[in-house]
Amino acid sequence: MSIYLAVDLGTTGCRSILFDDALSELASAYEEYGLITPDARSVEQDAELWWELTLRTAKAAIDKSEIDPLGIKGISISSQGITIVPVDRELKPMCNALTWLDMRAEEETAFLREDYGDGAMFTLTGKHIDAAYTLPKLLWMKKHMAETFNNAWKFLMPMDFLIARLTGQCVTDHSMASGTLLFDIKNGVWSREILDRYGIPEEKLPEIRRSGACAGKILPHVAAELGLGPDCVAAVGAQDQKCAALGAGLDMKTMTISLGTAAAVTKKWASPLTEEHTAVGWGGYAEEGAWVTEGVVNTAGTCLRWLRDIAYRGESYRVLDEEAEHVRRNNTVLFIPNMSGAPSPGYHPEEEGCFYGINLSTVRGNLAAAVMEGIAFEIRELLGKMDAYGNVERMVIFGGGAKSDLWCRIIADVTGLSLTVPTTAEAAGAGAAILAAKAVGVCLPPLPEARVFTPSEDRTPYEERYRAYCSLKNRN
C-alpha cells in the first residue's frame, strides 16, 4: 500500500493528513496558530511557524496512524494563497509574512488603479486590483522596507516556502501565482510587462511549475526527522480552494462549493475568458489546460457562528438547524450576508449585511433560517454570473457547513441543482494527496460521495423568496 502525506496550511492552522492509495484517510493531526496584528490594517504571520507546525503535525499524524513512514511515497501542500514572505538564500524569513488579510497597501492599490487600470489588470491577470493581493504588498515593501526588498533572495508564498524547506527548490504553481497580480493568466507565466513596469525582479520569484509535478526529493535531514525513505518526493501543490476542488471532483459538469468561514463557488473552464466574464475572479487550476472562476461569499459560516454567539450562546449548531427547520417554510425574514464586503459578483468592498422583514412575531429560528438562505441566495446569484445553468449538472459541497443536512437541502432547493457531500470534509487534503500521487506516476480518483441532496419537487416558495432577496439587494 502506498501512502501520501497531505499538508493543509490554512490561515489559522496547519493540518497534516495521511491518505492511502484509495484516498481513505488514515490519520491526521492539527495545530492552530495565530495572526500578528501590529495595527488595524496590518495582519502578519511568522513563516517559521508554518514550517515548525508542518513537521509537528506530520510527525503526530504518522505516530497516530502507526504506519511505517517508509511507505510514504509523496508529500504535497494545500495552502492559503496571496500571503508573501521575503527569504534569504538559506530560506530564512527576513520579516513576518504579510498575509492575504493585510490591507496596509492602500496607497499602492490606488496608484495601480490609476496607473494601470482595473479593467486592464483583470484582463491580464483575472483579478481586480485590491490591497489583499501580492503586487501592492511588494510595492509597499519596496517603499517602506527597501533594504529587505532589495536584499531578499526570493519572495515566497506559503506553499512555496514549505516546498523550499522540504526540497530546497523555490517553485509555485498556476493557482498560487494567480493571486499575485503578477501572473499572465492566459500564457501561464509571470507577466514581463507588470514586472518591468513596477520593478519586481523575476529572479526574486519562484519558478512556476504545474501542480502535481515533482518539485524534488525530500532533503535528507528532513527525511531523517520524519522517518521517510530516500526516494520520497514533494509534489508541487496548489492553493487550498483549488486543491479542494480537485479532491471533490471538479469537472466541466460539476461545480464545487466550499462552505466554511467563507463560501467559495468554483467552476472549471477550458479557456480564460477574462474579457467576457468579469463579475467573478479567474485563476489557474491544478490541471493543465484548465482554468477556474471562483465566486466568494466573504462571510458564510462566519455569519452563522456570529448568530450562534449572540442568539444561541452555549448551544450547538444542531439547535439552530432544528429551530430553522421548524419555521423556514413560512419564513418572512431576509438576510444579506455581506458583513465584510462583497468580492463577487462584481467588486463591492463597501457593502454591509442586514436582516429585513423582522416583526413582533419573529423568533430566533427565523434569523437562523434567513442566514442559511441568504448564503444560498448569494450562491445562486454566483451560479448565474458564472454561466452555470444549462452547463452544470450537479455540485459537490464540503467544509463545516456541509455537516448540516438542512443547509444542504436549502442550497439544493434555492439553486435547483443536486448536491453531493463527499466522504470526508478534508477535500483540500484529498486534493493534495492526489497531487502527491501524481508526482510518483499514480492517478487517484476524487473522493467518493457520502450523501446526496436533490431539489424539492415544489421550489416555488424559494423562487419567490429569491426574487424578493434580489429586489432587496437592488434597493440597497
Disulfide bonds with the S-S distance in Angstrom:
none
